Amino acid sequence: QVQLVESGGGLVQAGGSLRLSCAVSGISFSPNVMGWYRQAPGKQRESVATIASDGRTVYKDSVKGRFTISGYNAENTVYLQMNSVKPEDTAVYYCAIDRGWTRYWGQGTQVTVSS
């Protein structure tokens, strides 16, 4: 059974940093893409950062230069380093892995940025 467990969320002041982790277990395949997504209250879930099996990364414009995604390591863990956070980064952050057309989701971790 595929499981994704996020950790590292919490309350942080604007300008601070957080590092989110997503531990993946129960897979017998190499994901095509691993990524971080977020959903703020009243808004749709959006992609924040993704990393493909070939190492290519894609970032949401508003987080470029502030967030860094890394992963595909031996521990099957994907990270999101969040620097210079802003109040508008407040959301529930989800990690996900793709296998073909199937996307597996974690349960999410809350990130709250105070001004």
Phi, psi and chi 1 to 4 in degrees:
 res  aa     phi    psi   chi1   chi2   chi3   chi4
   1 GLN       -  128.5 -178.4  178.6   -3.5      -
   2 VAL   -74.3  130.8  177.3      -      -      -
   3 GLN  -133.5  136.4  -76.3 -167.8  -40.2      -
   4 LEU  -125.5  125.2  -68.5   78.9      -      -
   5 VAL  -124.4  115.0  179.6      -      -      -
   6 GLU   -89.1  152.3  -59.0   97.9  -26.2      -
   7 SER  -153.3  166.4   60.5      -      -      -
   8 GLY   103.2   -5.2      -      -      -      -
   9 GLY   -72.8  173.4      -      -      -      -
  10 GLY   158.4 -163.1      -      -      -      -
  11 LEU  -100.8  130.6  175.6   64.6      -      -
  12 VAL  -142.5  148.1   60.7      -      -      -
  13 GLN   -79.4  151.5  -73.4 -169.9  -30.0      -
  14 ALA   -54.6  136.7      -      -      -      -
  15 GLY    92.1  -10.7      -      -      -      -
  16 GLY   -85.8 -169.7      -      -      -      -
  17 SER  -132.9  152.6  -63.0      -      -      -
  18 LEU  -143.9  152.2  -84.5  178.4      -      -
  19 ARG  -125.4  116.2 -170.7 -168.8 -164.5 -155.0
  20 LEU   -92.7  143.9  -55.1 -176.6      -      -
  21 SER  -125.3  149.1  -60.3      -      -      -
  22 CYS  -135.7  112.3  175.4      -      -      -
  23 ALA   -92.7  125.4      -      -      -      -
  24 VAL  -108.4  132.0 -177.9      -      -      -
  25 SER  -140.0  165.2   61.8      -      -      -
  26 GLY    78.1   15.0      -      -      -      -
  27 ILE  -105.7  146.2   61.8  173.7      -      -
  28 SER  -120.5   22.6   57.5      -      -      -
  29 PHE  -139.5  163.6   57.0   89.0      -      -
  30 SER   -96.0  118.1  -66.6      -      -      -
  31 PRO   -59.3  146.3  -21.8   33.8      -      -
  32 ASN   -68.1  -42.7  -54.5  108.4      -      -
  33 VAL  -142.2  142.6  177.0      -      -      -
  34 MET  -122.1  143.4  -57.6  177.0   77.7      -
  35 GLY  -157.5  168.5      -      -      -      -
  36 TRP  -116.6  136.3  -73.2   94.7      -      -
  37 TYR  -131.6  161.8  -56.8   77.6      -      -
  38 ARG  -143.9  154.9   69.5 -173.1 -178.3 -172.2
  39 GLN  -138.9  116.9 -172.9  166.8   18.7      -
  40 ALA   -90.7  157.9      -      -      -      -
  41 PRO   -55.8  129.8  -26.8   35.5      -      -
  42 GLY    77.2    4.9      -      -      -      -
  43 LYS  -121.8  162.1  -64.6 -172.1  176.9 -178.8
  44 GLN   -77.6  155.2  -70.5 -170.3  -29.5      -
  45 ARG   -66.9  138.3 -168.7  171.7  -60.2 -172.7
  46 GLU  -133.0  155.1   61.2 -177.8    5.9      -
  47 SER   -78.0  135.0  176.1      -      -      -
  48 VAL  -103.9  -50.5  176.2      -      -      -
  49 ALA  -159.6  140.0      -      -      -      -
  50 THR  -133.2  153.5   59.6      -      -      -
  51 ILE  -133.6  129.0 -177.9  167.0      -      -
  52 ALA   -92.1  170.5      -      -      -      -
  53 SER   -63.0  -23.4   56.1      -      -      -
  54 ASP   -91.2    6.2   60.8    2.7      -      -
  55 GLY    92.4   -7.1      -      -      -      -
  56 ARG   -67.2  138.7  -71.8  178.5  -62.6  139.8
  57 THR  -118.1  149.6   56.4      -      -      -
  58 VAL  -134.3  132.2  178.0      -      -      -
  59 TYR  -122.1  147.3  -67.6   94.1      -      -
  60 LYS   -63.5  141.1  178.2  179.0  174.2   61.6
  61 ASP   -55.2  -40.4  -76.5  -13.1      -      -
  62 SER   -71.6  -10.6   63.3      -      -      -
  63 VAL  -111.5   -4.3  -52.0      -      -      -
  64 LYS   -58.6  134.5  -74.4  179.6 -179.0  177.2
  65 GLY    84.6  -10.6      -      -      -      -
  66 ARG  -114.8  -37.3  -60.7 -170.7  -63.0  121.5
  67 PHE  -108.4  148.0  -68.2    7.9      -      -
  68 THR  -135.4  127.3  -57.8      -      -      -
  69 ILE   -99.8  140.8 -172.6  171.0      -      -
  70 SER  -147.3  158.1   60.8      -      -      -
  71 GLY   164.6 -154.2      -      -      -      -
  72 TYR    59.7   33.7  -89.5  105.9      -      -
  73 ASN   -93.5 -178.8   58.0   19.5      -      -
  74 ALA   -65.3  -22.8      -      -      -      -
  75 GLU   -88.4    5.4  -69.9   82.0   26.1      -
  76 ASN    52.1   50.5  -86.5  -15.5      -      -
  77 THR  -125.8  138.3  -56.7      -      -      -
  78 VAL  -117.6  139.5   60.3      -      -      -
  79 TYR  -118.4  155.0  -57.3   97.0      -      -
  80 LEU  -132.2  108.3 -175.3   67.8      -      -
  81 GLN   -86.8  120.9  178.9   66.1   42.5      -
  82 MET  -113.2  114.2  -53.5  168.4   60.7      -
  83 ASN  -116.1  158.3  -62.7  -31.4      -      -
  84 SER    48.5   48.9  -57.5      -      -      -
  85 VAL   -67.3  154.4  -64.3      -      -      -
  86 LYS  -125.1  158.2  -56.6  175.9 -179.4 -179.9
  87 PRO   -54.5  -32.8  -29.4   37.1      -      -
  88 GLU   -72.4   -4.8   51.3  -96.1   41.7      -
  89 ASP   -83.7   -6.2  -65.5  -38.2      -      -
  90 THR   -61.4  125.4  -65.7      -      -      -
  91 ALA  -179.2  172.3      -      -      -      -
  92 VAL   -88.5  126.7  177.5      -      -      -
  93 TYR  -102.5  130.7  -76.6   71.1      -      -
  94 TYR  -119.2  141.5  -60.0   87.7      -      -
  95 CYS  -101.9  157.7   70.9      -      -      -
  96 ALA  -153.9  151.4      -      -      -      -
  97 ILE  -126.5  145.8   60.1  172.8      -      -
  98 ASP  -111.2  137.3  -66.3   -8.7      -      -
  99 ARG  -130.7  103.8 -177.4 -170.3 -174.1 -169.7
 100 GLY    62.6 -124.4      -      -      -      -
 101 TRP   -93.7    2.3  -65.0  105.6      -      -
 102 THR   -98.9  132.3  -58.7      -      -      -
 103 ARG  -118.9  129.6  177.7  167.4  -69.3  169.6
 104 TYR  -105.8  135.0  -59.5   88.3      -      -
 105 TRP  -114.4  150.1  -66.2   96.0      -      -
 106 GLY   -86.3 -178.4      -      -      -      -
 107 GLN   -87.3  -13.6   82.4  -72.1  -10.6      -
 108 GLY    96.8  153.6      -      -      -      -
 109 THR  -138.1  136.4 -175.1      -      -      -
 110 GLN   -80.6  132.3  176.1   70.1   46.4      -
 111 VAL  -120.7  123.5  171.8      -      -      -
 112 THR  -123.4  123.7  -57.6      -      -      -
 113 VAL  -110.0  120.1 -177.8      -      -      -
 114 SER   -93.8  146.0   62.8      -      -      -
 115 SER   -90.7      -   57.1      -      -      -
